Amino acid sequence: MALSAGNRLGPYEILAPLGAGGMGEVYRARDTRLDRTVAIKVLPERLASDRRALERFEREAKAVAALSHPNILAIHDFEIHEGVRYAVTELLEGATLREHLEGSAITPRKAIEYAMQIARGLGAAHERGIVHRDLKPENVFVAVGGHVKILDFGLARELVPAPGETGSSAGTVPEATEPGTILGTVGYMSPEQVRGAAADARSDIFAFGVVFYEMLTGRRAFRADSAVETMSAILTDEPAEFSDPRSRAIPTGIERIVRRCLEKSPAERFQNARDLGFAIEAVSGLSAVEASAGAEPRTAGKRSVAVLPFRDLACNPENADLGLGLADATTTELASLRSLLVRPTAAILKYNACGVDPHQAARELGVDAVVDGNFQRSGSRLRVTVQLVRASDGRSLWGSKIDTTLDDIFEMQDHVSRKIAEALEVEMTPEEERRRSRAPRPAGEAYELYLKGRASLFRGTLADVNAAIEAFEQARDADPRFALAWAGLSASYLQLALNYEPEGDWQARAEEMCDRALAIDRDLPEGRYLRGALFWTPRNGFDHASAMRELVAAIAGRPNLSEAHDRLAVLLDHVSMIEESLKTCDTAIAINPADGLALVQRGLSHYHLGNYERALEVSEQASGHNPAAWIFHQIAHCLLRLGKFSEAAATVDRTLRRFPNDVLFYPIRGIIAAVEGDADRARREIERTIQNRKAFIHYHHAQHDIACIYALIGERDEALRWLSDAAHNGFPCYRFFESDPLLESLRGEEKFRSLMAELRAECDGYRALYADLRKSSSAGSSAG
């Protein structure tokens, strides 16, 4: 049955063909019930009467439906419409791994990221007793942003009951072949599959090894002139050594892992995919979060660098902050280059005040090279030794000794950054050259005090924030025209307002300091970022448009300003631009893979999209990087949407012991009470929420939660009032409201539809503004 745009399959409207293969034709379609775009796989008409084809098609649908994992293609529906069998899945944007392999080389780091995600997906399938049996690059999809999905479980079989199932209910994906039948794809089959023997999870691990080898080397592990010779090679031959020049960048031990996957005997391979994933993580130094981070397409092909803290050869306690300050200043200088990824200072703090092997640090930070420096100080004079160390082999790409003073430190930093750019073959645009030439040059004393303040602010405790304020004030007094000193004061007061005392006058002081900085240098990226952050606060009514303008301008001025990407991602998510928020998170994580705020926000965006399993996984991983109260609020909500109420309650209890009286957790208790039918207890939790309210930036989420409570206990007018309050207090995320299952009882209300229409129009305006700002920013860069 050939389908064209406008045809219907049940509630699904066909939009356009996506492709065709031996077992199905795939179309882009719209689910008219939920107003979402999906993919539909239709069994071809020529196979409609083929019993084996029907069994395989149904087997694939059941196999995928049994698996709910972010690295496995999700299936939404499986139906028959007028004799046409079809399966409905999530719609993916991107390309297969085969297309990636044939289109351009995959870097070793990217190969490892993909491999870890494939291993996690296989591990989930194997734990359900399901073996894929046809893993190959064509059946691995790399979505935009680098997220990997395993496709096509058409040859899958279920070997054992899934956990918690009895023998009578298991085996929903039966074996449909006779013993001795060869299943799989030549070149990716295990030796036991070639022999026609039964395949288990270890056969998938062999295929995984073949795919991983191909990603790392660019060559097929087993390929001969004919299928028979290829199968013979699988049985008797070993793949060639990793002789590709790129192999120098492959972490030690990865080849050993691949070889173990490719052992001829199943008993000699990894026995399960979960252990395989852990082994790759341990050897590569990549965390599971980093491996799933992906990268925004705009960052592809960029060179990356990190600046390690400069070491004081005299180990003088008085210079304790100077080495970190010099690294931070050099990082800031490099961060203005659009074509270079620069790890922020926050990512290199762990290397401060300790001996470090720069080659090892480069590998741990996942960059192409690191700047390693030391200094000797005599009064205001400095002798700085600096080198650029390549990650792949530890070789120095450039090095120099520079005699300077704190008054002339800018010339030193300018010289160093230019040499680094040259060594990494990064060109500066004319606009970047002009921007650097206009950079302020404060007095040496003021600059040293500023560096001291920055070092304190990075540590972030209340005592450190106060120490930073004192240092910035002294820097300002030493040079009142030093814009960065005023910006440092603004950043410090903003931390006090957001994290410590939202009811105080700290934000007013932060705004005053920010205005002073921008009065001196109106294009200061740090100042534009701070102004954007200050616009997006309860005090300023969450001025989304003004905040967006400032944050985009800050990023245009300093593309590697990770905190501006973080704040922009949060803003975009809240105004229902959720996919754009995820892309911005990808950019932030490409700059700093350990960016705690970006990792948390990625989980929140998946939650707002309704991807609750994925949101829970990402949020739990992010909690190791950013164990603040907010992330556990996020985890609890994911558990609620998945129906895991006891686990959500336990999460709330544990978190309240760590963060007593945090306003976010009372309404979650109220939601649980409402679900359990205890309306009185639910109302008591609403009162506790109101009593503990402060002007925290995230209170609108508590307002949304209260709306959910009222919706659950049948008080729809109150629910709509609180939902409107949340929307007009910085959270007009209508796409989340329209899909949130806890608000189901409101969907038939005219007031709800009216509110959603209002918010949709508002957010459409933000989307148009963002497109214009991005376009203007890109045009400005090109013109430069």
Protein Blocks (a to p, Z undefined) as FASTA:
>chain_A
ZZdehiaehjbccfbdfbdcfkbccdddddfklopadddddddfklmmmmklmmmmmmmm
mmmmmpccfkbccdfbdcdeehiacddddddedddfklmmmmpccdfklmmmmmmmmmmm
mmmmmmnopafklacfklpccdehiiacdehjllgccfbdcehiafklgoklccfbdehi
acdjehiacfklmnopacdfklmmmmmmmmmmmmmnopafbdcfbfklmmmmmmmmccdd
dfbfklmmpcghjlmmmmmmmpfblklmcfbfklmmmmmmmmnopafklmmnopafklgo
iacddddddddfklpaklmmmmmmmmmmmmmmmmmpmkbccddfklmmmmgoiacdfklm
mmmnopabdcddddddehjbccdddddddfklopafbdcdddddfklmmmmmmmmmmmmm
mmnopacdfklmmmmmmpccddfklmmmmmmmmmmmmnopaklmmmmmmmmmmmmmmmmm
lmklmmmmmmmmmmmmmmmmmmbmklmmmmmmmmmmmmmmmmlmklmmmmmmmmmcfklo
paaklmmmmmmmmmmmmmmlmklmmmmmmmmmmnopamlmmmmmmmmmmmmmmlmklmmm
mmmmmmmnopamlmmmmmmmmmmmmmcfklmmmmmmmmmmnopaklmmmmmmmmmmmmgh
iaklmmmmmmmmmmnopaklmmmmmmmmmmmgccbfklmmmmmmmmmmmmmnopaklmmm
mmmmmmmnopacfklmmmmmklmmmmmpmklmmmmmmmmmmmmmmmmmmmmmmmmmmmmm
mmZZ
